[in-house]
Each structure stands twice: as structure tokens, then as C-alpha cells.
């Protein structure tokens, strides 16, 4: 018995010595490689606490106050003051995990483009997000990601992106909700909620060929609600649970590899409702695919392009279709609605921008009753409209933070050493986080007025990697033109219809908050009233 115990003890001691020796050897090997590549250590954020628990609480408190994007800006400014220079790359600790943060354009370019093969989204992100949005393009790496990209790319060709007839149908529903009184004013309206309803309607129309028509179904005016058997409660439940699930995912991201520690009961219910909602449309598409022969060339054309049917022609795996739909629905619904909400948040505070934008729109596209030349090309070519959208995306980046995990030992070009000019060494399976929101607010890149909303700053400017609202490199947002075209069309039609906006009686926040899930929208919904223009 004693000999067995001794063997166990000696075995444990030997294993411990082996682990220590292995770590020493590995550290020495990494140190030699870092020296060979002329890398130096970046600064470390001070006082993260035992196992990084203090820093975790710092981030969680910012989440609760809806100030997480501001926290990232403040954290970098603190590090810059501490080191007497722009400290755009540093490390911090959370739950014993060392993470690197950067807002340096060259480092972000390396992660997303020049060293693309050295980085991936990683198993942690995949494990975290698949429970909610399935196995799709946002959580995949390597061949699986290439397959998804190829699967989705044909669905975002110009002919589909520029289908403004679909946008006009849903725009008319939005305007039905915005009724005016005898003096031409609408009631004070939560335009942010209306924008999210608009985008879920247009997204489901594009994806499923059957809009959920939430704008009319949930209108305060009962007479506008559809008089048919459509189940409208499903969309309302889906939207609520989709938003709630994203809040949980954001909380899980703060925990790094320990994301599984946050798994409350309501999160599981959120995911069930989300997946049941999408599964129904997947089954309809697969059934239609099996019952109907594909239209042969010369035997007629499809009357209406439907995303899910196009996907079903390329794969009949219901789980793959479900994942791709949820991934694209996340992008199609949330990003555009957030962009429009932030834009009107700023227009309320900058009436001079509203006036200039409206006069530009009337000059370029005519009045509401007599519109002209509204097309994909003309929307893209309207410079002040595009500048206003770009400035909104700069000041209020729709996806403020992101990250990658290294596939192998690699380095980033900047951030190491006392001056921050040396390369930074990263071991395989290291986390590198980046924030375009912080980068977009850097005064050394955008000027002393970087925190201010000024569309004119984009006049004549050809931004590079310092402006990245839709990511960059091979993983650049596949729906970028779809989102910008939709947002531009909504703005044009609204400003043709209305000549003034007003927030009378609405409290203006002293500190602007953000409702940050996987995307960022105003923390306090945008309330305003519109005044109808006279033709």
C-alpha cells in the first residue's frame, strides 16, 4: 500500500517537473524567436488584479452602464497618458488569460490582410456563437469559411443589391406609420424601433421571400394591421430573443476561453426560439426545392429572387442553411438599423447637417412625389450622402470591437518596446483584439476634433486602413454594398418626404450610451417627430 502511494507521489512530482521543464524550454524557444524577429514586449495594462478579475469587473461595469465603447477609448487614452505617447497596442489579463489589444491600423491590416493566414476567428468564438447563430460564415475558418463565402457571394451580386423596388415596398409601410397632423407634424416617434422593424421586414423579404411585415403588424394604429391569418407574434418574439441572445453572447466574449461560465437558463430559451423561427423557413425552402423542378433556361424565369431558395439549390443540408441564414440575418437586420439610428441621433444634434443633406437630396433626386434617378449607382455617387454615412460609421462604428486568434507563432508590425515602434511577438493560440471604434476616435489619425460629427472631413479624403467600418481583407463584409444602399435609400426617401425633424420635450443625454450586443445602437432609443414637406 505504501509503495503504491509513493509511486503515485513520485509520479505526480515527475509530471510536475516535466511540465515546468517543458514550459521553460518553450519560453526559451519563444524568446529566441522573438529576438530573431526583433520583437519587443508591448506595455501591460496595470493593476488587472488577481487572475485579471479586476479588469474583468471593469469591463462588466462598463457593459452595465452601456459605456463599453467609451471604456475602450478611455482605456487607451489612460495608457497613452501613462506612457507619454499614443499607446495603441498593449496587453491585459482576464481570468488568467493574457490578451493583446490594438487600434493600430498597421496591426489591424496585418491581422486581416497581410498576415491573414496567421490568424483565424478561433475555436473560442466558434464555441461561443454557434449556439445562437449556428455554423456560418462569422464563426468559420479555413476551408469551411471559404465554402461559406463561395456559397453566399452569388447572392450579393449587384442585381440583387440594387433591387430598390423591394426597399420601396417597405419604405411605404414605414411612411404609413408616420402619420402627420393638420400642421404636418408626426407624433413623437421611436424611430430606432421603426428602423429595426424596417430592416427585419426587408431582410426577411430578401432572405425568405416572405416579409414578416412587422411595421404594420405592430403599428399603434390598429387599422394598419394586416387583416389576414399571418402569425405576427413570431417576429416580435424572434426579435426580442435575438437581441437578448446577443447580449448574452457579448457577456460571454468578455470571459475569453471561459465563455461557457455564462450560460443562464433564459439564454438557452432565447436560442431555442431563434432557431425554431429560422427552421420553419428552412423547411419551407427545402420542401419547395424537392417538389419543384428548377426552372430550365429557355423555360421562363423566376418572378422573384429568394435568398434561401438560392442557397437550397447549392446545399440541402438544413443545418448549414439555418446557420448561413442566421449569420446573414444578423448582419442584414442589425447593422443597417444601427447605422440609421446613429445617423438620426446625430442629425437631431446637427440641424445644419440635416439642412445640407436634405438640400443635396432634393437637388440630386427630386421631391417625394416626383423622384428621379434613384438607383444603386446614383446613391453611391451622391458624395455628401456618402460622406454623412461614412462619418456616422466613423463616430459610431456598428461593430466597435473584434478579434482574432493566432494559428501559429507570428508577429504584428508595431506596438513593442518603449516607443511602440518594434514588432510584437504572438505565440500560437494567442488572442489579439482590435477596436475600429477606438481607431476611428484617435486624434492623431483624425485630428483634434475626432470626437465630433463632421461629414465634411471625408470630402476629398481617401481613407485607408484607419477607416474600417466593414472590416477589411479577405473577410471584408460581404453585404457592405447591400447595407449602404439600403441605408442611403431610406435616408433619401425620408428626407424627400420630410423637411424638418425635432425632438421637442425629449431629454437629451449628457453622456451618450450604446446598446452594445454584437453590434452597437444608441443606448437611449432615438425619439423625434418629422414635419411633412410641401411639394
Secondary structure, 3 states (H helix, E strand, C coil): CHHHHHHHHHHHHHHHHHHHHHHHHHHHHHHHHHHHCCECCCEECCCCCHHHHHHHHHHHHHHHCCCHHHHHHHHHHHHHHHHCCCCCEEEEEECCEEEEEECCHHHHHHHHHHCHHHEECHHHHHHHHHHHHCCCHHHCCHHHHHHHHHHHHHHHCHHHHCCHHHHHHHHHHHHHHCCECCCCEECCEEHHHHHHHHHHHHHHHHHHCCCCCHHHHCCCCHHHCCCCCCCCHHHHHHHHHHHHHHHHHHHHHCCHHHHHHCCCHHHHHHHHHHHHHHHHHHHHHHHHHHHCCCCCCCCCCCCCCCHHHHHHCCCCCHHHHHHHHHHHHHHHHHHHHHHHHHHHHHHHHCHHHHHHHHHHHHHHHECCCCECCCCHHHHHHCHHHHHHHHHHHHHCCCCCCEEEEECCCEEEEEEECCCCCEEEEECCCCEEEECHHHHHCCHHHHCCCCCCCCHHHHCCCCCCCCCCCCCCHHHCCCCHHHHHHHHHHHHHHHHHHEEEEECCCCCCCCCCCEEECCCEEECCCCEEEEEECCC
